[in-house]
Amino acid sequence: MIVLTDEQANAVHRLLTSVLLNESYQISDVENAILWLSPENRQILCPFDSLWSKNLAQEIVNELRNRP
């Protein structure tokens, strides 16, 4: 499970949205996200978490591509 503060969650959200939409983003946001999401800073509770995350990411990309 990954636990982020509101500020961290907003930064990761902005970063992922920018990457998915091929927009510019700040390298410092990437560095922070890597730190916050690194294996030593999180605990995986279920072996299916990574698969769930991958499926969620695919759904988000599909939804963004289908936007008018």
C-alpha positions in Angstrom: 0.0 0.0 0.0 1.3 3.5 -0.8 0.4 6.3 1.6 1.0 9.8 0.4 0.1 13.2 1.8 -2.3 15.3 0.0 0.5 17.4 -1.4 2.4 14.3 -2.6 -0.7 12.8 -4.1 -1.5 16.1 -6.0 2.1 16.2 -7.3 2.0 12.6 -8.5 -1.4 13.2 -10.1 -0.1 16.3 -12.0 3.0 14.3 -13.1 1.1 11.3 -14.3 -1.4 13.4 -16.1 1.3 15.4 -17.8 3.2 12.2 -18.9 0.0 10.6 -20.2 -1.0 13.7 -22.2 2.6 14.1 -23.4 2.8 17.6 -21.8 5.8 19.1 -20.2 6.6 18.5 -16.5 9.3 19.3 -14.0 12.2 16.9 -13.4 11.9 17.6 -9.7 8.4 16.1 -9.8 9.8 12.9 -11.3 12.6 12.8 -8.7 10.1 13.3 -5.9 7.7 10.7 -7.2 10.4 8.1 -7.6 11.4 8.7 -4.0 7.8 8.6 -2.6 6.9 5.5 -4.7 10.2 3.6 -4.2 10.0 0.0 -2.8 11.7 1.0 0.5 9.0 3.6 1.1 6.0 1.3 0.5 4.5 -2.0 1.5 2.8 -4.3 -0.9 0.0 -6.0 0.8 -1.2 -8.1 -2.1 0.6 -9.7 -5.0 -2.1 -8.4 -7.3 -1.5 -4.7 -6.4 1.0 -4.3 -9.2 -1.4 -5.9 -11.7 -4.3 -3.7 -10.4 -2.1 -0.6 -10.8 -1.2 -1.6 -14.4 -4.8 -2.1 -15.3 -5.8 1.2 -13.7 -3.1 3.0 -15.7 -4.3 1.4 -18.9 -7.9 2.5 -18.2 -6.8 6.0 -17.5 -4.8 6.2 -20.7 -7.8 4.8 -22.7 -10.2 7.4 -21.1 -7.8 10.3 -21.8 -7.5 9.2 -25.4 -11.2 9.0 -25.8 -11.8 12.6 -24.5 -13.4 14.9 -27.1 
